Structure formats: C-alpha cells, structure tokens
C-alpha cells in the first residue's frame, strides 16, 4: 500500500469513527429526552431524568465541538431539546 492510500484509509476510518461517536451520543440524548418527556411521578426522579438529559446534551455538544462542529441550534431544533435541559446542560452532580 502506498503512503497516499494508507493516509486515505486512515482518514476514512477516522471519519467513520467520528460519525459513529456522534450517532451514539445523539441516540443517548434522544433516549434521555424521551424518558424526561414521559414524566415521573416523583420530584426526585424527575430531577434525575433532567440531570441525565442535561448531561447527555453536554456530551453531544462537546463531541460535536471536538470534531469541529460549533453550531448546535440545529440539534436543539431537530431533537426538540427543551429550554430547561439547555439551561442546566453539563455534567451531572455526583452524589
């Protein structure tokens, strides 16, 4: 394999891995938002679900920025991320 072909292969593999990581982070956020939307009878459970969704959003935003995507409003619109989740986006408090 020539150097150019090796480089192209590695670049393709990196692009595939970046796409996979973004897809997994997006899927995790979608699941967390769905759980939050279902509601919780207890206030403490709702807080837990909010924190989970906020952390998943943070993971996705950080991942997008790591691959050079800095505009996130499309994600907020497509996934219908509530303002409440955006306001507390970040790592979950560890208890």
N, C-alpha and C positions, 0 to 999 in steps of 0.2 A: 504494500500500500504506500502510495506517495504521501509526502508531507501534507499536501493540499487536501487529499482525500481524507487523511486522518483528521485533520483540523475540521473539515466539513462534517465528518461523522460525529466528532465530539460536540461541535456546535449544535447539531441536530438533537443529540441526546440531551444536552443541557436545556434546549428549548422544550423538549418533551417533558423533562422533569419539572421545569418551571410551570408548564401548563398543568401538570398533574397536581402539583402543590397548590396552585391557585384553585383548581377544581375541588380538591378535598377541603380546603379552607372555606370555600363558598358553600359547599354542601353542609358542612358542620354548622355554619351560620344559619342556613335555611332551616335545619332541624331545630336549632335553638329558638329561632323566631317562631316556628310553628308551635313548639311547646309553650312558649310565653303567650302566644295568641289563644291557645286552648284555655288558658286561665288556670288558676289554682285556688282551691278553697281557703287555704291558709295564707296569711300575710307573709310568714317566713318562707314558705315555698315559693310564693310569687317573687319575693326578693331574690331568692336563689336563682330562679329562672331568668330574672332580669340581669343579674350579675353574669350568668352563663352566656346569655346573648351578647352582652356588652363585651365580654372577653373574646368571644368568637369573632365579633366585628373587629375588634382590635387586632386579632391575629390576621384577619384577612387584609386589613388596611396596611399593616406592617409588611406582610408578604407582597402585596401589590407594589408598595414603595421600594422594596428590595429588588424587584425586577424592573423598576423604572417607570411604574405607573403611578402618577401622583394625583390624578383627578378621581375622586371617589363618589361624586354625586350620582354617577350612572349606577353604581352599586346600590346606593341608598334608594334610588327610584325603582330599579328593577326588582330588588328584593323587598321593597316596601319596608325599609328599616324605620321603625318608629323613632320620633324625635327623642323620646325617653331613653331609648337604647343608645342613640348617638351621644346624648349628654353625659352618660356615665361610661362611655367606651373606655376600656383599659383593662389591665389585669385585675382579676377577682381578688378581693381582700382574702388573705389566708387567715384562717381561724385556728 
